[in-house]
Amino acid sequence: MRRFWQQLIRSKEPSQSGVLSSRPSFQTLFSVFKKKKDINQQTLPEEIQTKPLSDAQLVGVNNVTVRYSPVQIGVGTAQSVGKVRDHNEDTLYAFSTILADGDADLILGLYIIADGMGGHQHGEVASNTAIRVIADVVLNRLYLPMLGKSSDGRNEPIHELLESAIREAQYAVTRQAPGGGTTLTAALLIGDMIIIVHIGDSRAYFIYPDGRCQVVTQDHSLVRRLVELGQLTEEEAAVHPQRNVVYRALGQPEPFKPEINTHQVPRPGYILLCSDGLWGVVPETEIFKIIKNAANPAAACHQLVEAANNAGGPDNITAILIQYLP
């Protein structure tokens, strides 16, 4: 399995920010186990007597951290049409799996949100089509080869696989939803590494326990471009009448290149994917507060959607929250 992942992660331009963290080998764990077993099998002299542990020793024993395997991840999702729109054009997809064989824990997750554009039918068809195509490519050319069910894509670098998936999604959207389009933000989780694929103005955040909400995607929108050029302030962009206009989306006729970036998973922390129906109306300080105080990622997502609706719900709202559990 390790050889498979090493081949899979190869890229013509290796990422500078994301690497799979090392894990203790089975041989190391086995040597510790064997040493303990040998000690337990030794014959102790009969004259040796034991005595109860002191209070200080008991405190030390009770404070020992027990680590379990495999590592678990928590995922929550939520969606709402909002309070203004009469139909939903957002689509979400969440897939998580863990393969543990006693030697290594292989965690694979695929999480996608897409915000359709183009009016009734066109937008919802575009977002749904794009997500189905991306999921199909990743599962058939990444997940199934991992299980030995297919040899397709076994030696294909992940970035190239994702670029191929975007091309296929672009082709499908232009054929099945002519005149429509969609944003797309996807997170491919492999162990401690996460690859973000992004087009449009939905967002991916890394949210840390100290309150930082780091946006790890770039908005491909008109107002964001004007802010970057110094022609608008952040405050002006937030209320600009053309703040929903994007210059890069699946389904557009002009050629484009998606953002594909590799990161280390925030641990401790969260990964949030959301449409502009959430981040556009709920401040980052409130997003952090809700996530921090929620019982779990599912509850957090529902509370985030509720907060967006309480702020007027001017657009469809979609959220996916991922957390590595301690």
One Martini backbone bead per residue (centre of mass of N, CA, C, O) as a GRO file, in nm:
protein
  326
    1MET     BB    1   0.056   0.063  -0.020
    2ARG     BB    2   0.290   0.262  -0.002
    3ARG     BB    3   0.376   0.246  -0.298
    4PHE     BB    4   0.116   0.353  -0.413
    5TRP     BB    5   0.126   0.638  -0.278
    6GLN     BB    6   0.399   0.729  -0.389
    7GLN     BB    7   0.308   0.722  -0.686
    8LEU     BB    8   0.053   0.908  -0.658
    9ILE     BB    9   0.208   1.180  -0.541
   10ARG     BB   10   0.338   1.235  -0.782
   11SER     BB   11   0.498   1.527  -0.942
   12LYS     BB   12   0.621   1.768  -1.147
   13GLU     BB   13   0.520   1.971  -0.898
   14PRO     BB   14   0.600   1.972  -0.603
   15SER     BB   15   0.489   2.025  -0.307
   16GLN     BB   16   0.564   2.263  -0.035
   17SER     BB   17   0.308   2.205   0.192
   18GLY     BB   18   0.252   1.884   0.134
   19VAL     BB   19   0.268   1.600   0.354
   20LEU     BB   20   0.311   1.295   0.467
   21SER     BB   21   0.305   1.166   0.759
   22SER     BB   22   0.466   0.989   0.978
   23ARG     BB   23   0.466   0.648   1.103
   24PRO     BB   24   0.476   0.401   1.289
   25SER     BB   25   0.595   0.104   1.267
   26PHE     BB   26   0.529  -0.223   1.310
   27GLN     BB   27   0.814  -0.303   1.404
   28THR     BB   28   0.827  -0.108   1.642
   29LEU     BB   29   0.578  -0.210   1.793
   30PHE     BB   30   0.670  -0.507   1.812
   31SER     BB   31   0.925  -0.459   1.982
   32VAL     BB   32   0.775  -0.353   2.229
   33PHE     BB   33   0.594  -0.597   2.274
   34LYS     BB   34   0.822  -0.809   2.304
   35LYS     BB   35   0.958  -0.682   2.550
   36LYS     BB   36   0.712  -0.709   2.738
   37LYS     BB   37   0.681  -1.015   2.710
   38ASP     BB   38   0.960  -1.095   2.825
   39ILE     BB   39   0.916  -0.971   3.102
   40ASN     BB   40   0.655  -1.134   3.178
   41GLN     BB   41   0.817  -1.423   3.156
   42GLN     BB   42   0.962  -1.369   3.395
   43THR     BB   43   1.098  -1.488   3.693
   44LEU     BB   44   1.011  -1.409   4.008
   45PRO     BB   45   1.099  -1.374   4.307
   46GLU     BB   46   0.937  -1.461   4.602
   47GLU     BB   47   1.056  -1.222   4.793
   48ILE     BB   48   0.904  -1.032   4.627
   49GLN     BB   49   0.724  -0.739   4.711
   50THR     BB   50   0.431  -0.565   4.701
   51LYS     BB   51   0.285  -0.230   4.666
   52PRO     BB   52   0.112   0.026   4.677
   53LEU     BB   53   0.039   0.301   4.526
   54SER     BB   54   0.080   0.613   4.520
   55ASP     BB   55  -0.073   0.906   4.464
   56ALA     BB   56   0.133   1.009   4.255
   57GLN     BB   57   0.129   0.751   4.080
   58LEU     BB   58  -0.176   0.754   4.012
   59VAL     BB   59  -0.176   1.020   3.859
   60GLY     BB   60   0.015   0.928   3.634
   61VAL     BB   61  -0.166   0.698   3.528
   62ASN     BB   62  -0.430   0.872   3.471
   63ASN     BB   63  -0.257   1.069   3.256
   64VAL     BB   64  -0.248   0.871   3.043
   65THR     BB   65  -0.232   0.855   2.697
   66VAL     BB   66  -0.462   0.706   2.481
   67ARG     BB   67  -0.413   0.553   2.169
   68TYR     BB   68  -0.595   0.516   1.875
   69SER     BB   69  -0.693   0.277   1.618
   70PRO     BB   70  -0.791   0.458   1.395
   71VAL     BB   71  -0.822   0.744   1.270
   72GLN     BB   72  -1.064   0.998   1.307
   73ILE     BB   73  -1.346   1.147   1.134
   74GLY     BB   74  -1.541   1.441   1.115
   75VAL     BB   75  -1.868   1.499   0.953
   76GLY     BB   76  -2.049   1.778   0.813
   77THR     BB   77  -2.380   1.876   0.687
   78ALA     BB   78  -2.546   2.152   0.500
   79GLN     BB   79  -2.871   2.288   0.372
   80SER     BB   80  -3.018   2.577   0.189
   81VAL     BB   81  -3.226   2.791   0.004
   82GLY     BB   82  -3.333   3.003   0.181
   83LYS     BB   83  -3.534   3.326   0.173
   84VAL     BB   84  -3.538   3.407  -0.153
   85ARG     BB   85  -3.517   3.165  -0.303
   86ASP     BB   86  -3.710   2.908  -0.496
   87HIS     BB   87  -3.433   2.746  -0.537
   88ASN     BB   88  -3.182   2.499  -0.579
   89GLU     BB   89  -2.811   2.520  -0.688
   90ASP     BB   90  -2.686   2.340  -0.486
   91THR     BB   91  -2.407   2.105  -0.425
   92LEU     BB   92  -2.318   1.802  -0.245
   93TYR     BB   93  -2.020   1.608  -0.128
   94ALA     BB   94  -1.958   1.307   0.086
   95PHE     BB   95  -1.648   1.115   0.147
   96SER     BB   96  -1.552   0.836   0.365
   97THR     BB   97  -1.240   0.650   0.439
   98ILE     BB   98  -1.093   0.350   0.602
   99LEU     BB   99  -0.767   0.182   0.596
  100ALA     BB  100  -0.680  -0.086   0.819
  101ASP     BB  101  -0.377  -0.323   0.879
  102GLY     BB  102  -0.164  -0.251   1.130
  103ASP     BB  103   0.047  -0.051   0.968
  104ALA     BB  104  -0.173   0.146   0.830
  105ASP     BB  105  -0.356   0.452   0.791
  106LEU     BB  106  -0.598   0.505   0.535
  107ILE     BB  107  -0.714   0.819   0.441
  108LEU     BB  108  -1.023   0.895   0.260
  109GLY     BB  109  -1.146   1.205   0.111
  110LEU     BB  110  -1.449   1.358  -0.039
  111TYR     BB  111  -1.521   1.713  -0.090
  112ILE     BB  112  -1.811   1.894  -0.227
  113ILE     BB  113  -1.890   2.212  -0.379
  114ALA     BB  114  -2.172   2.365  -0.569
  115ASP     BB  115  -2.259   2.674  -0.750
  116GLY     BB  116  -2.508   2.751  -0.937
  117MET     BB  117  -2.571   2.889  -1.272
  118GLY     BB  118  -2.853   3.019  -1.490
  119GLY     BB  119  -3.094   2.935  -1.350
  120HIS     BB  120  -3.337   2.745  -1.389
  121GLN     BB  121  -3.185   2.422  -1.408
  122HIS     BB  122  -2.900   2.506  -1.504
  123GLY     BB  123  -2.762   2.531  -1.223
  124GLU     BB  124  -2.840   2.252  -1.098
  125VAL     BB  125  -2.721   2.082  -1.327
  126ALA     BB  126  -2.431   2.183  -1.317
  127SER     BB  127  -2.361   2.105  -1.020
  128ASN     BB  128  -2.442   1.806  -1.035
  129THR     BB  129  -2.262   1.721  -1.271
  130ALA     BB  130  -1.984   1.800  -1.162
  131ILE     BB  131  -1.983   1.620  -0.908
  132ARG     BB  132  -2.026   1.346  -1.044
  133VAL     BB  133  -1.768   1.350  -1.214
  134ILE     BB  134  -1.554   1.388  -0.997
  135ALA     BB  135  -1.630   1.140  -0.828
  136ASP     BB  136  -1.591   0.927  -1.048
  137VAL     BB  137  -1.290   0.974  -1.102
  138VAL     BB  138  -1.176   0.936  -0.814
  139LEU     BB  139  -1.294   0.654  -0.748
  140ASN     BB  140  -1.186   0.499  -1.013
  141ARG     BB  141  -0.866   0.629  -1.003
  142LEU     BB  142  -0.815   0.589  -0.675
  143TYR     BB  143  -0.984   0.401  -0.487
  144LEU     BB  144  -0.996   0.129  -0.642
  145PRO     BB  145  -0.687   0.086  -0.672
  146MET     BB  146  -0.639   0.066  -0.365
  147LEU     BB  147  -0.821  -0.213  -0.361
  148GLY     BB  148  -0.759  -0.372  -0.642
  149LYS     BB  149  -1.011  -0.319  -0.865
  150SER     BB  150  -0.802  -0.132  -1.026
  151SER     BB  151  -0.558   0.006  -1.273
  152ASP     BB  152  -0.668   0.278  -1.301
  153GLY     BB  153  -0.434   0.530  -1.221
  154ARG     BB  154  -0.190   0.406  -1.052
  155ASN     BB  155   0.042   0.621  -1.199
  156GLU     BB  156  -0.121   0.884  -1.132
  157PRO     BB  157  -0.102   1.186  -1.057
  158ILE     BB  158  -0.312   1.375  -0.876
  159HIS     BB  159  -0.312   1.645  -1.028
  160GLU     BB  160  -0.375   1.516  -1.303
  161LEU     BB  161  -0.639   1.384  -1.222
  162LEU     BB  162  -0.786   1.653  -1.145
  163GLU     BB  163  -0.761   1.792  -1.417
  164SER     BB  164  -0.920   1.575  -1.567
  165ALA     BB  165  -1.183   1.608  -1.406
  166ILE     BB  166  -1.236   1.902  -1.491
  167ARG     BB  167  -1.256   1.852  -1.794
  168GLU     BB  168  -1.497   1.658  -1.777
  169ALA     BB  169  -1.687   1.857  -1.634
  170GLN     BB  170  -1.686   2.075  -1.848
  171TYR     BB  171  -1.804   1.904  -2.075
  172ALA     BB  172  -2.068   1.818  -1.930
  173VAL     BB  173  -2.186   2.100  -1.873
  174THR     BB  174  -2.198   2.208  -2.170
  175ARG     BB  175  -2.403   1.972  -2.253
  176GLN     BB  176  -2.625   1.964  -1.999
  177ALA     BB  177  -2.586   2.307  -1.937
  178PRO     BB  178  -2.660   2.525  -2.138
  179GLY     BB  179  -2.579   2.844  -1.998
  180GLY     BB  180  -2.442   2.722  -1.761
  181GLY     BB  181  -2.300   2.708  -1.420
  182THR     BB  182  -2.012   2.654  -1.183
  183THR     BB  183  -1.888   2.610  -0.899
  184LEU     BB  184  -1.579   2.466  -0.734
  185THR     BB  185  -1.510   2.287  -0.420
  186ALA     BB  186  -1.240   2.070  -0.330
  187ALA     BB  187  -1.155   1.791  -0.099
  188LEU     BB  188  -0.862   1.591  -0.077
  189LEU     BB  189  -0.813   1.325   0.147
  190ILE     BB  190  -0.473   1.214   0.257
  191GLY     BB  191  -0.439   1.177   0.546
  192ASP     BB  192  -0.239   1.471   0.615
  193MET     BB  193  -0.348   1.545   0.332
  194ILE     BB  194  -0.463   1.832   0.128
  195ILE     BB  195  -0.657   1.888  -0.168
  196ILE     BB  196  -0.735   2.184  -0.348
  197VAL     BB  197  -1.015   2.252  -0.555
  198HIS     BB  198  -1.069   2.558  -0.762
  199ILE     BB  199  -1.380   2.738  -0.865
  200GLY     BB  200  -1.458   3.056  -0.789
  201ASP     BB  201  -1.664   3.167  -0.477
  202SER     BB  202  -1.612   2.957  -0.314
  203ARG     BB  203  -1.491   2.801  -0.001
  204ALA     BB  204  -1.184   2.747   0.192
  205TYR     BB  205  -1.116   2.657   0.532
  206PHE     BB  206  -0.902   2.718   0.809
  207ILE     BB  207  -0.970   2.623   1.152
  208TYR     BB  208  -0.860   2.743   1.460
  209PRO     BB  209  -0.848   2.750   1.808
  210ASP     BB  210  -0.745   3.071   1.807
  211GLY     BB  211  -0.954   3.197   1.557
  212ARG     BB  212  -0.854   3.126   1.289
  213CYS     BB  213  -0.954   3.218   0.940
  214GLN     BB  214  -0.835   3.049   0.664
  215VAL     BB  215  -0.812   3.128   0.338
  216VAL     BB  216  -0.738   2.876   0.066
  217THR     BB  217  -0.885   3.058  -0.141
  218GLN     BB  218  -0.980   3.219  -0.447
  219ASP     BB  219  -1.171   3.464  -0.564
  220HIS     BB  220  -1.349   3.450  -0.887
  221SER     BB  221  -1.414   3.776  -0.880
  222LEU     BB  222  -1.473   4.096  -0.946
  223VAL     BB  223  -1.436   4.227  -0.661
  224ARG     BB  224  -1.170   4.086  -0.591
  225ARG     BB  225  -1.011   4.210  -0.824
  226LEU     BB  226  -1.056   4.507  -0.734
  227VAL     BB  227  -0.917   4.476  -0.464
  228GLU     BB  228  -0.637   4.389  -0.575
  229LEU     BB  229  -0.624   4.674  -0.747
  230GLY     BB  230  -0.746   4.907  -0.544
  231GLN     BB  231  -1.068   4.984  -0.625
  232LEU     BB  232  -1.150   4.831  -0.357
  233THR     BB  233  -1.287   4.765  -0.067
  234GLU     BB  234  -1.405   4.541   0.151
  235GLU     BB  235  -1.662   4.702   0.215
  236GLU     BB  236  -1.748   4.752  -0.082
  237ALA     BB  237  -1.759   4.454  -0.174
  238ALA     BB  238  -1.991   4.354   0.025
  239VAL     BB  239  -2.208   4.575  -0.142
  240HIS     BB  240  -2.181   4.509  -0.423
  241PRO     BB  241  -2.386   4.454  -0.701
  242GLN     BB  242  -2.133   4.251  -0.831
  243ARG     BB  243  -2.046   4.018  -0.615
  244ASN     BB  244  -2.163   3.754  -0.798
  245VAL     BB  245  -1.946   3.789  -1.011
  246VAL     BB  246  -1.779   3.562  -1.223
  247TYR     BB  247  -1.468   3.467  -1.416
  248ARG     BB  248  -1.478   3.159  -1.298
  249ALA     BB  249  -1.622   2.859  -1.452
  250LEU     BB  250  -1.809   2.604  -1.503
  251GLY     BB  251  -1.917   2.644  -1.855
  252GLN     BB  252  -1.735   2.828  -1.973
  253PRO     BB  253  -1.586   2.907  -2.280
  254GLU     BB  254  -1.336   2.981  -2.150
  255PRO     BB  255  -1.035   2.915  -2.071
  256PHE     BB  256  -0.900   2.732  -1.783
  257LYS     BB  257  -0.742   2.716  -1.451
  258PRO     BB  258  -0.723   2.548  -1.180
  259GLU     BB  259  -0.699   2.529  -0.848
  260ILE     BB  260  -0.409   2.343  -0.708
  261ASN     BB  261  -0.359   2.262  -0.362
  262THR     BB  262  -0.129   2.178  -0.103
  263HIS     BB  263  -0.183   2.055   0.236
  264GLN     BB  264  -0.189   2.059   0.567
  265VAL     BB  265  -0.361   1.941   0.809
  266PRO     BB  266  -0.544   2.078   1.057
  267ARG     BB  267  -0.372   2.000   1.376
  268PRO     BB  268  -0.576   2.142   1.512
  269GLY     BB  269  -0.900   2.149   1.343
  270TYR     BB  270  -1.060   2.277   1.040
  271ILE     BB  271  -1.268   2.211   0.748
  272LEU     BB  272  -1.424   2.454   0.531
  273LEU     BB  273  -1.703   2.435   0.316
  274CYS     BB  274  -1.849   2.712   0.118
  275SER     BB  275  -2.078   2.919   0.022
  276ASP     BB  276  -2.178   3.252  -0.025
  277GLY     BB  277  -2.435   3.210   0.156
  278LEU     BB  278  -2.240   3.221   0.408
  279TRP     BB  279  -1.977   3.410   0.392
  280GLY     BB  280  -2.149   3.671   0.293
  281VAL     BB  281  -2.322   3.690   0.600
  282VAL     BB  282  -2.103   3.551   0.790
  283PRO     BB  283  -1.886   3.609   1.007
  284GLU     BB  284  -1.589   3.474   1.108
  285THR     BB  285  -1.637   3.502   1.414
  286GLU     BB  286  -1.904   3.337   1.407
  287ILE     BB  287  -1.804   3.081   1.278
  288PHE     BB  288  -1.609   3.008   1.505
  289LYS     BB  289  -1.806   3.005   1.742
  290ILE     BB  290  -1.989   2.780   1.638
  291ILE     BB  291  -1.775   2.556   1.607
  292LYS     BB  292  -1.660   2.559   1.898
  293ASN     BB  293  -1.962   2.510   2.043
  294ALA     BB  294  -2.017   2.261   1.906
  295ALA     BB  295  -2.063   1.920   1.938
  296ASN     BB  296  -2.037   1.892   1.616
  297PRO     BB  297  -2.018   1.912   1.277
  298ALA     BB  298  -2.322   1.884   1.224
  299ALA     BB  299  -2.418   2.105   1.419
  300ALA     BB  300  -2.251   2.333   1.297
  301CYS     BB  301  -2.380   2.338   1.015
  302HIS     BB  302  -2.670   2.400   1.105
  303GLN     BB  303  -2.591   2.669   1.251
  304LEU     BB  304  -2.475   2.814   1.004
  305VAL     BB  305  -2.732   2.810   0.833
  306GLU     BB  306  -2.905   2.959   1.041
  307ALA     BB  307  -2.735   3.220   1.041
  308ALA     BB  308  -2.783   3.289   0.741
  309ASN     BB  309  -3.092   3.311   0.767
  310ASN     BB  310  -3.086   3.532   0.994
  311ALA     BB  311  -2.930   3.729   0.771
  312GLY     BB  312  -3.165   3.656   0.518
  313GLY     BB  313  -3.107   3.443   0.298
  314PRO     BB  314  -3.016   3.536  -0.021
  315ASP     BB  315  -2.903   3.237  -0.054
  316ASN     BB  316  -2.773   2.964  -0.098
  317ILE     BB  317  -2.676   2.700   0.144
  318THR     BB  318  -2.341   2.558   0.210
  319ALA     BB  319  -2.192   2.289   0.420
  320ILE     BB  320  -1.859   2.162   0.516
  321LEU     BB  321  -1.722   1.965   0.795
  322ILE     BB  322  -1.384   1.891   0.903
  323GLN     BB  323  -1.246   1.648   1.151
  324TYR     BB  324  -0.996   1.556   1.354
  325LEU     BB  325  -0.994   1.328   1.591
  326PRO     BB  326  -0.839   1.276   1.911
   0.00000   0.00000   0.00000
